[in-house]
Amino acid sequence: MKRLVLMAAAATSVLGSAGAVRAEDGYDLWLRYRPVEAAQAQGYRALATELVAEGGSPTLAVARAELARGLSGLLGAEPPATPTVSRDGAIVLGTPASSKAVAGLKLPLERLGPDGYVIRSVTLGGRRATVIAANSDVGVLYGTFDLLRRIQTRRPLADLDVAEAPKVTLRVLNHWDNLDRSVERGYSGQSIWDWWKLPDAIDARYVDYARANASLGINGTVLNNVNAKADSLTAPYIAKAAAVADVLRPYGIKVYLSARFSAPIDIGGLKTSDPLDPAVRAWWKAKADEIYRAIPDFGGFLVKANSEGQPGPQDYGRTHADGANMLGEAVAPHGGVVMWRAFVYSHEQPEDRIKQAYNEFVPLDGKFRDNVIVQVKNGPLDFQPREPFHPLFGATPKTPLMMEFQITKEYLGFATHLVYQGPLYEETLQADTWRKGRGATVAKVVDGSVYGHKLTGMAGVANVGSDRNWSGSHFDQANWYAFGRLAWDPHGSSRAIAEEWARLTFSNDPAFVRPVVDMMVASRETMVNYMTPLGLHHIMGRSHHYGPGPWVAGGERADWTSVYYHRASPEGIGFDRMATGSNAVAQYAPQAGRALAADEKNLLWFHRVDWDHKVASGRTLWDELVVRYSQGVQEVAAMRRTWAAMAAHVDPQRHADVAAYLAIQEKEAQWWRDACIAYFQQFSKRPMPAGYAPPPHPVSYYEALNFPYAPGI
Ligand code: GCW
């Protein structure tokens, strides 16, 4: 395995010298380490004359290897490793425990916690050096990636005084990966976990996956789908998970498993999985002990219970707290945690679906063990192009909540639409909950500061698969990247993150960076325009969620249909969630509810209005819908032009890949526009506004399209 990695690195540097625009396939992600332009390389070289890394832990070895690999790629040669600083320009890395040089510097590490680091320009024995220091080895690794990122983005290395620490403790990917290697809502090939060949065969990709995550500070990964099979808790699968854990461990990444609540019945031979039954509790304790024997640093369990048909404590008349606490008790002796999902709703309830999680969990506040954290999706429905923030954020002072974002783009055009989700994440994180007064943003709930919680977390539903480019498209790598950076600092700026990513992944040339970052930042609103403008939501195709489906009605459950959400009729459109309707708005603090309901972006989420309702532009609602849908399509056309003009800055392969997907996106944006306008016009019975072309087909044409082989189901 090691040899494979080294061979790959060697191949990279040989080819790397062949020219900046050689073909790339995206495998290297943001860790490309391509040569710095000669004029600048000289200056960096003077500050990287030798590597001084004392201490022999696997994590320090990995940090040293990454630095060597990065510097040799970027600067053309690997600086020699020396035991002590012997000349100006050394890079010194370590912890006070691993390195005498670091210990001697007495750096202010106290407030940086286990994962923080400093990077400083210092003098050691009369020599100028750059030190990367932390309290723990993994902090050093994070600092190493930071230093490399500075060179990759051409920032100065002189006079550094950096102190960084993550604001969130659990920074976790959730893989919705099945044991047969299919991926629920996955658009980037098969699962990267080759369960069949584990534990004996270790794919070299696992190492690169670990490097990529560690470079962002991601420190946990849930290996299997929340729609879980109990098999993942059997001895053979524990051994497989342990083999993965062994690969990820040096990179500071813990392994977690999704636990199926009925496992005591499914694989334990018990008659019940009632969380208050002593035999069930004993089974889970023994199971946890067994897992920890194989994986001593196992992170814990993620659970989807009593949601969309999954078993759970309510099957026995118990609460979510009873269920979570039972599992919490099982992992507590080993320091594990339970991440219990709040994505629960039941179609037996007549209540507005988006209100149900709040109704379920608020009364349980204060009833969870201290190693349980409740995992809440960003919005109360389901990862839509736009949703107001979930009203649970801020509403449970005694219960820590972790954020769940979706990185994979189930509702956002799959892998073939260029949609940078940074602005979506930021919009949610920066929303003011108005709990405990103004400024209690979702980010501050998530980082624990509003209520003083120590257990904090952010989860991202992974978009990583077996595709050569990992994420299904080159630009979808940016969503993985943005998630990781925001999990580290939920107060970060999505634009700054996009710029950093674009520089790392493509080019530092401002002629590339500026237009491409603008395009990325605007892409989310563009998608909202051509899919669900003005607060529309959940109007996509049934079950696979591909393409428009505003006509979806009937079937198993009303809250899986589109008509349940848009409620279009000759009288108007939209879901009344004000006091006159479901009153979902009352689940927010009054100021927050007022702000959300007054924002035109959420118009049809909160209000039912008639077709002639005047919107801010002065147009009628109907005209505005047509304008927004059309604008979305035009904006994608503009994205294509922007990208076409970037050809000189990007290697031909990646340029062509992106261009091909943008063409798909434009076609599908047009389809969304035409289908939705044709559908809604049946109710509005209003003409197209002047200058806007009618849909080329009647609505029946769009309704008849079907896609039995859409990916991700
Ligand atoms: O978004 C919906 C998806 C389901 C998913 C569910 C969940 C894992 O359509 O595929 O199941 O949410 O988050 O549990």
Residues whose N, C-alpha, C, O or C-beta is under 5 A from the ligand:
A	BS01	GCW	E184 N227 F343 D382
